[in-house]
């Protein structure tokens, strides 16, 4: 089920996924 959800995220919501990755990346920078 998680694999299916991940497949949907990568195929249909790439922009949202990229924004999430950017957000996590900037949070990581803020913690350092």
C-alpha distance matrix in Angstrom:
0.0 3.8 5.4 5.1 6.3 8.6 9.8 10.7 12.4 14.3 15.4 16.3 17.0 18.8 21.7 19.8 18.0 21.5 23.0 20.6 21.5 25.2 25.1 23.8 26.4 29.2 28.3 28.6 32.0 33.1 32.4 34.6
3.8 0.0 3.8 5.4 5.0 6.1 8.5 9.8 10.4 12.2 14.1 15.2 15.2 16.5 19.3 17.3 15.1 18.5 20.0 17.4 18.0 21.7 21.6 20.1 22.7 25.5 24.6 24.8 28.2 29.4 28.8 30.9
5.4 3.8 0.0 3.8 5.5 5.0 6.1 8.7 9.8 10.5 12.1 14.0 14.6 15.4 18.7 17.4 14.9 18.0 20.1 18.0 18.1 21.8 22.4 20.9 23.0 26.1 25.7 25.6 28.8 30.4 30.0 31.7
5.1 5.4 3.8 0.0 3.8 5.4 5.0 6.3 8.7 9.9 10.5 11.8 13.2 14.7 17.9 16.7 14.9 18.3 20.3 18.5 19.2 22.8 23.3 22.4 24.7 27.5 27.3 27.6 30.7 32.2 32.0 34.0
6.3 5.0 5.5 3.8 0.0 3.8 5.4 5.1 6.2 8.7 9.9 10.4 10.7 12.7 15.4 13.7 12.1 15.7 17.3 15.4 16.6 20.0 20.2 19.5 22.0 24.6 24.2 25.0 28.0 29.2 29.2 31.4
8.6 6.1 5.0 5.4 3.8 0.0 3.8 5.4 5.0 6.1 8.5 9.9 9.9 10.6 13.7 12.4 10.0 13.2 15.3 13.4 13.9 17.5 18.1 17.3 19.3 22.2 22.2 22.5 25.4 27.0 27.0 28.9
9.8 8.5 6.1 5.0 5.4 3.8 0.0 3.8 5.4 5.2 6.0 8.3 9.6 10.3 13.9 13.4 11.4 14.3 16.8 15.7 16.0 19.4 20.5 20.0 21.7 24.6 25.0 25.3 28.0 29.8 30.1 31.8
10.7 9.8 8.7 6.3 5.1 5.4 3.8 0.0 3.8 5.5 5.2 5.6 7.2 9.2 12.3 11.6 10.6 13.8 15.8 15.0 16.2 19.2 20.0 20.1 22.1 24.6 25.0 25.9 28.4 29.9 30.5 32.4
12.4 10.4 9.8 8.7 6.2 5.0 5.4 3.8 0.0 3.8 5.6 5.6 4.9 6.5 9.3 8.2 6.8 10.3 12.1 11.2 12.4 15.4 16.2 16.4 18.4 20.8 21.3 22.2 24.7 26.1 26.9 28.9
14.3 12.2 10.5 9.9 8.7 6.1 5.2 5.5 3.8 0.0 3.8 6.0 6.0 5.3 9.0 9.3 7.2 9.5 12.4 12.0 12.2 15.0 16.7 16.8 18.1 20.8 21.7 22.3 24.4 26.4 27.2 28.7
15.4 14.1 12.1 10.5 9.9 8.5 6.0 5.2 5.6 3.8 0.0 3.8 6.1 6.3 9.9 10.8 9.9 12.0 14.6 14.9 15.4 17.9 19.7 20.2 21.4 23.9 25.0 25.8 27.8 29.7 30.7 32.2
16.3 15.2 14.0 11.8 10.4 9.9 8.3 5.6 5.6 6.0 3.8 0.0 3.8 6.1 8.6 9.1 9.5 11.9 13.7 14.3 15.7 17.8 19.1 20.1 21.7 23.7 24.8 26.1 28.0 29.5 30.7 32.6
17.0 15.2 14.6 13.2 10.7 9.9 9.6 7.2 4.9 6.0 6.1 3.8 0.0 3.8 5.5 5.4 6.2 8.7 10.1 10.7 12.4 14.3 15.4 16.7 18.4 20.1 21.2 22.7 24.6 25.9 27.3 29.2
18.8 16.5 15.4 14.7 12.7 10.6 10.3 9.2 6.5 5.3 6.3 6.1 3.8 0.0 3.8 5.5 5.0 6.1 8.6 9.8 10.4 12.2 14.1 15.3 16.2 18.2 19.8 20.9 22.5 24.2 25.7 27.3
21.7 19.3 18.7 17.9 15.4 13.7 13.9 12.3 9.3 9.0 9.9 8.6 5.5 3.8 0.0 3.8 5.4 5.1 6.2 8.6 9.8 10.5 12.2 14.3 15.1 16.4 18.3 19.9 21.0 22.5 24.4 26.1
19.8 17.3 17.4 16.7 13.7 12.4 13.4 11.6 8.2 9.3 10.8 9.1 5.4 5.5 3.8 0.0 3.8 5.4 5.1 6.2 8.7 9.8 10.4 12.4 14.1 15.3 16.4 18.4 20.0 21.0 22.7 24.8
18.0 15.1 14.9 14.9 12.1 10.0 11.4 10.6 6.8 7.2 9.9 9.5 6.2 5.0 5.4 3.8 0.0 3.8 5.5 5.1 6.3 8.7 9.8 10.7 12.3 14.3 15.3 16.6 18.5 20.0 21.3 23.1
21.5 18.5 18.0 18.3 15.7 13.2 14.3 13.8 10.3 9.5 12.0 11.9 8.7 6.1 5.1 5.4 3.8 0.0 3.8 5.4 5.1 6.1 8.5 9.9 10.4 12.2 14.1 15.2 16.5 18.3 20.0 21.4
23.0 20.0 20.1 20.3 17.3 15.3 16.8 15.8 12.1 12.4 14.6 13.7 10.1 8.6 6.2 5.1 5.5 3.8 0.0 3.8 5.4 5.0 6.1 8.6 9.7 10.5 12.2 14.1 15.3 16.4 18.4 20.3
20.6 17.4 18.0 18.5 15.4 13.4 15.7 15.0 11.2 12.0 14.9 14.3 10.7 9.8 8.6 6.2 5.1 5.4 3.8 0.0 3.8 5.4 5.0 6.2 8.5 9.9 10.5 12.3 14.3 15.3 16.6 18.8
21.5 18.0 18.1 19.2 16.6 13.9 16.0 16.2 12.4 12.2 15.4 15.7 12.4 10.4 9.8 8.7 6.3 5.1 5.4 3.8 0.0 3.8 5.4 5.1 6.1 8.6 9.8 10.5 12.4 14.3 15.4 17.0
25.2 21.7 21.8 22.8 20.0 17.5 19.4 19.2 15.4 15.0 17.9 17.8 14.3 12.2 10.5 9.8 8.7 6.1 5.0 5.4 3.8 0.0 3.8 5.5 4.9 6.1 8.5 9.7 10.5 12.3 14.3 15.6
25.1 21.6 22.4 23.3 20.2 18.1 20.5 20.0 16.2 16.7 19.7 19.1 15.4 14.1 12.2 10.4 9.8 8.5 6.1 5.0 5.4 3.8 0.0 3.8 5.4 5.2 6.2 8.6 9.9 10.6 12.4 14.6
23.8 20.1 20.9 22.4 19.5 17.3 20.0 20.1 16.4 16.8 20.2 20.1 16.7 15.3 14.3 12.4 10.7 9.9 8.6 6.2 5.1 5.5 3.8 0.0 3.8 5.5 5.0 6.2 8.7 9.8 10.6 12.7
26.4 22.7 23.0 24.7 22.0 19.3 21.7 22.1 18.4 18.1 21.4 21.7 18.4 16.2 15.1 14.1 12.3 10.4 9.7 8.5 6.1 4.9 5.4 3.8 0.0 3.8 5.4 5.1 6.4 8.8 10.0 11.1
29.2 25.5 26.1 27.5 24.6 22.2 24.6 24.6 20.8 20.8 23.9 23.7 20.1 18.2 16.4 15.3 14.3 12.2 10.5 9.9 8.6 6.1 5.2 5.5 3.8 0.0 3.8 5.3 5.0 6.2 8.7 10.1
28.3 24.6 25.7 27.3 24.2 22.2 25.0 25.0 21.3 21.7 25.0 24.8 21.2 19.8 18.3 16.4 15.3 14.1 12.2 10.5 9.8 8.5 6.2 5.0 5.4 3.8 0.0 3.8 5.4 5.0 6.3 8.9
28.6 24.8 25.6 27.6 25.0 22.5 25.3 25.9 22.2 22.3 25.8 26.1 22.7 20.9 19.9 18.4 16.6 15.2 14.1 12.3 10.5 9.7 8.6 6.2 5.1 5.3 3.8 0.0 3.8 5.4 5.2 6.6
32.0 28.2 28.8 30.7 28.0 25.4 28.0 28.4 24.7 24.4 27.8 28.0 24.6 22.5 21.0 20.0 18.5 16.5 15.3 14.3 12.4 10.5 9.9 8.7 6.4 5.0 5.4 3.8 0.0 3.8 5.5 5.4
33.1 29.4 30.4 32.2 29.2 27.0 29.8 29.9 26.1 26.4 29.7 29.5 25.9 24.2 22.5 21.0 20.0 18.3 16.4 15.3 14.3 12.3 10.6 9.8 8.8 6.2 5.0 5.4 3.8 0.0 3.8 5.5
32.4 28.8 30.0 32.0 29.2 27.0 30.1 30.5 26.9 27.2 30.7 30.7 27.3 25.7 24.4 22.7 21.3 20.0 18.4 16.6 15.4 14.3 12.4 10.6 10.0 8.7 6.3 5.2 5.5 3.8 0.0 3.8
34.6 30.9 31.7 34.0 31.4 28.9 31.8 32.4 28.9 28.7 32.2 32.6 29.2 27.3 26.1 24.8 23.1 21.4 20.3 18.8 17.0 15.6 14.6 12.7 11.1 10.1 8.9 6.6 5.4 5.5 3.8 0.0
